[in-house]
Amino acid sequence: MTDSPTEAPARDYRGTVFLPETPFPMRGDLPKREPQWLERWERLGLRDRLRAQSRGRETFVLHDGPPYANGPLHIGHALNKILKDVINRAAQMAGRDADYVPGWDCHGLPIEWKVEEEYRARGKNKDAVPVLEFRAECRAYAEHWLGVQREEFKRLGVLGDWAGRYATMDLPSEAAIVREIGKFLMNGSLYRGLRPVMWSPVEKTALAEAEIEYHDHVSPTLWARFRLERAAAGDLAGASVVIWTTTPWTIPGNRAVAYGEEIDYALVHVEGVGEGSHLKVGETLLIALPLLPQFEKDAKLGAHTIRRVLKGAELAGAIAAHPLRGPAGHGGYDFDVPLLPGEFVTTEAGTGFVHIAPGHGEDDFNLGRQFGLPVPETVHDDGTFTVQAPGFTGLHVFKAHDAVYAACEAAGTLVAKSRLTHSYPHSWRSKKPVIFRATPQWFIAMDDANRIREKSLAAIDATHFVPDQGRNRIGSMVAARPDWCISRQRAWGVPIAVFVDKASGEPLRDPAVMERIVEAFRTEGADAWYRPGAAARFLGEGRDPAAYEQVMDIVDVWFESGSTHAFVLPDHKLPFPADLYLEGSDQHRGWFHSSLLESVGTNGVAPFKAILTHGFVLDEQGRKMSKSLGNVTAPQEVMKQYGADILRLWVMNSDTAEDLRIGPEILKQQAELYRRIRNSLRWLLGNLAGFEENETVSYAELPELERWVLHRLTELDARVRKAAEDYDWTGIYPEIHNFCATDLSAFYFDIRKDALYCDAPDSHRRRSARTVLDVLHRCLCAWLAPVLVFTAEEAWLARFPDETGSVHLTDFPLVPEGWKDAALAEKWRKVREVRRFVYPSLEGMRRAGKIGSSLQAAVFFGVGEEVEEGEETSLTEADAELLLEEDWQEVLIVSAVGIIQGASGPKPTSPLAARVEPALGTKCDRCWRVLPEVGQSGAHPTLCRRCEAVVEAQ
C-alpha cells in the first residue's frame, strides 16, 4: 500500500459533442421501401388532395401521348413516363394546377396481329370468326395489357389520374373519334380516291409513314429496253430507251417512261459487247450521258459510238412499245407507252429514264394523273398479281423477278439484271417489306378549302419546341406530305362510319345521320357499326340501305390518337390547347404530326402550345437494344435491383434531347450519385435534430459563408424555375448533385462540422449554420421531389413527421431575390481557389507523416518567393487578406493561420505562397484542434477554452 496520490482517469468527452441524429438511414433500400410509399400515398388520396388545394390556380396540361397496350413496359416507356412525371410535378410545385391524365392507344394492327397469331397457333381461321367476336377478343387482349402497364407505370412513381385514365377503345372515346371523322366529312376534306399507298401484303392493309421503318434489303434490279415506235427526230427511229428499276415486279403495271427535259442523253450505237451481255451489236440506245460510264459496266457494253447528244425535251411526243409486248413476250401489253417529261428524273443513278407504273409510286401516280394515264390494279391485297397483269396472275410480287426477267428476255427487251442492297421500307410490326399499291382509300385533303397544310405550317411557327430543331423536322414533313390516307382494311378499330351513294359515288354528308352514329357509339361503342341492320338504323327513314355502300374500313390509329385532345381535355375539364406534348423524336412523323393535322382540320389551331422530344435508349456501347444481343435493360429488373428512384435519376442526369445510354455500369454510377445525394440529405437531417424556429438568425446577421450558400440557392432556384417554365431540364439535376457533392459536402459541411459538433447550442455561428441547413433541407427536398419522389418524401417526413403530410403537397420554397450577391460569390470563388491551392501542401505533410489530419497543421501565407519550383498560381498575396486569420482557420480546417506581409508591406500583385507546418500546442480531446491553450484549465486540462465553456454549460 502507498500514500502517493493516484492519477485521475482521463475523461471521455464524446458524449458532449453534438453529433448528428436522424432516423433517416444511410441505405435507401429502395426496392423494399418504395412500394410502402406508394401504399401511403394511396391511403392519403395524394392526387385528390393536390387537386383540391390547387383549385383556382393557373392550369398546366401535359396531354399524354398514349402508349400502345401491347406487352410489358420497356425502357423507352420508362424514360417517357418519368420525364413526363418530372415535368408535371415540377409545374405543380411551381404553383400551377398540374393534373395528369394517362392514356392508352388500344386499337389497330399490332393487337389484331397478336390475336391472329393465337388463332394460327390453334389452327383457327380468322376469316371464319364473326367480326364482333373477333373485336371482343382484341378488346380483352388490350384490356389485359392496359392493366399490366398501368401498375408498372405506378411503380415508377408516376402520379396521375389512374382511375380516370383514358383509352381509345372506351365507348365514349370511340364516339368522339367518329365525331371527329364526321367533322372532316362535313367540311369536305374527307374523300375517297385511288392512289398508291404503302401497303403491307402480309398484313393486307395500308400503312402510314409512321408505321414504316427502313432496313437493308436485297432487291433484284432490271435494265430493260423500250423500243421507240415514234419519235420527232428521224435518227431516233429504231432506237431503244433503256430504263433501270429496283422493282422488276412493277413492269406489268408500266404505262409510260419519264425523261428529264434538261438532261443530256447520248444516242449510243453498239459496236461491241462483253461476254454474257444481252446487248446486240448494231442496235441504238438512249442513255443519260452522265450515266453512260456506269451503264457500260452494268450492261457489259463494249465498243460504241455516240452518234449525237440531245436534250430530253427532243423526246416530247415519242411513243415506245411495252417491254412485255408480244409476239415473243406476253399478250395483253400491245398498248402504246408514251415518253413524258418528269421533274423528278435525275442522273444520280440508273439510266436517266424512269419507267412509270401509276399504280405503284407517288411520282408515277402524279405524272399519270397529269397526262391521263390509266391506273391498272395489277396486285391483290395479299401481294399476288391480278388478271390485269397478264402472264403473271397469281404470282407473288416478291417472287416475280425471275418471271419478269424471262419474259423480257423472250421479248428481246432484257438488257441486264443484278441485285442491289439498299434501304427499303418495312412494316414495323411484321418486319416484312412493303410495296406501293394503288387502291381506293379514304383521304383527308391537305390543300382544299380547309387549307390544312397552310394552317399547320403557321401553327408550327407559333409552337415552342424543345429542342428547337424539332420545328424544322416536323415542318419539312408537313410541307412535303401528300394527302393523309386514313383508311385501313382491318377490323379492330373505329370504322370510318360513312355511307357512299352507289349511284353518284359521293359520300353522304348528313349531320343527322352522323349524330345518330355518334350517339349509338357512345352507349354501344363502335361495335354498333357491325351489327345486323346498322345501315337502316343509321340512314333513317326515307333512305334505302341498298342504295348506299356502308364503308367497313377502319380509321388509321394515328388519326385516333391524334384526336385524343378532342375528348380527353373536355371530358376532364382541362383547357384547350394543351400546354405541352412530350414524346420521342420519332413522333414528329407520328403523334405530333397526326395531332397537328387532326386539330388544325377541325379547330383551325394546333392542340399544343409546346412540343418536347426525347431521344431513344441504347445500350452502354450505343447499340440498339435487342433480345438477340442480350443487351436489353428492362425497367422491371432495374426497379427490382435498385429501385425506381435510381431509374428516375438516370433519366434526369441524361441529356434527354439526345439518345440515352443505359446498362449495368451506368446504373452503378447512378447508384453512386444517388448515394452522395442521400448522404447530403442525411447529414442535413442529422445536424437539424431539435432545430427550433427561435434559433433562426436573420439574413443580415449571418456570416459570409452562410450568405454565400444562400446566394448559391438563388442560382439553383432560378435554374429550377426556368426549367419548369420552358421544360428544358438538361443539366439541372447534375448541377444539383454537384452542389450537394462539391459545394456542400466537400466544402460547406466540411467547414461547418466543427461549429455544429462542438460549438455551444446558442452560439451565433452554430445557430447561423443551422438556419441555413433548415433552408437547404427545405429547398433540396422540394427540388428533388419531382425526380427522387420516394427519397424526397422520406427525407421530408424524417424531419416533419405528419401522418397526413407529404413533400408533394408543398410548392418550391420562396428563395428571396435579396439573397443574391454576385460580389460575395466572386469573393468566395477566390477563397475556394486559395483553399485548393493550400490542400496539396497539407496532403504532402500528411503523406510524409508530419501530421495526421489538417487540424494538426498551421498555414502561413507569404510572398511568392517561397513558391516551390514548378508551382504556378494566379493567386496573389492580396488574396490571403480576403478573410481574417481565424476565418481562414475554419475554411482550411487547420488550427492556426498566419499572414506574413512582405518587407515593404502588402503587395497585391505578388504571387501567393503557403507554408504548412505542424501546429504548436496540444490536441483538444473534444474538437481535436491543436492549440497552445489546451492544458491551461484545471477542471478540463485536455480541452480548449471553447470546449471547456460548452462542457461546463451542459
Secondary structure, 3 states (H helix, E strand, C coil): CCCCCCCCCCCCCHHHCCCCCCCCCCCCCHHHHHHHHHHHHHHHCHHHHHHHHCCCCCECCEECCCCECCCCCCHHHHHHHHHHHHHHHHHHHCCCECCCCCEEECCCHHHHHHHHHHHHHCCCCHHHCCHHHHHHHHHHHHHHHHHHHHHHHHHCCCCCCCCCCEECCCHHHHHHHHHHHHHHHHCCCEEEEEEEEEEECCCCEEECHHHEEEEEEEEEEEEEEEEEEECCCHHHCCCEEEEEECCHHHHHHCCEEEECCCCEEEEEEECCECCCCCCCCCCEEEEEHHHHHHHHHHCCECCEEEEEEEEHHHHCCCEEECCCCCCCCCCCCCCEEEEEECCCCCCCCCCCCEEECCCCCHHHHHHHHHHCCCCCCCECCCCEECCCCCCCCCCEHHHCHHHHHHHHHHHCCEEEEEEEEEEEEEECCCCCECEEEEEEEEEECCCCCCCHHHHHHHHHHCCEEECCHHHHHHHHHHHHCCCEECEECCCCCCECCCEEECCCCCECCCHHHHHHHHHHHHHHCHHHHHCCCHHHHHHCCCCCHHHEEECCCEECHHHHHHCCHHHHHHHCCCCCCEEEEEEEHHHHCCHHHHHHHHHHHHHCCCCEEEEEEECCEECCCCCECCCCCCCCCCHHHHHHHCCHHHHHHHHHCCCCCCCEECCHHHHHHHHHHHHHHHHHHHHHHHHCCCCCHHHCCCHHHCCHHHHHHHHHHHHHHHHHHHHHHHCCCCCHHHHHHHHHHHHHHHHHHHHHHHHHHHCCCCCHHHHHHHHHHHHHHHHHHHHHCCCCHHHHHHHHHHHCCCCCCCHHHCCCCCCCHHHCCHHHHHHHHHHHHHHHHHHHHHHHHHHCCCCCCHHHEEEEEEEHHHCCCCCCCCCEHHHHHHCCHHHHHHHHCCCEEEECCCCCCCCCCCEEEEEEEECCCEECCCCCCEECCCCCCCCCCCCCHHHHHHHHHC
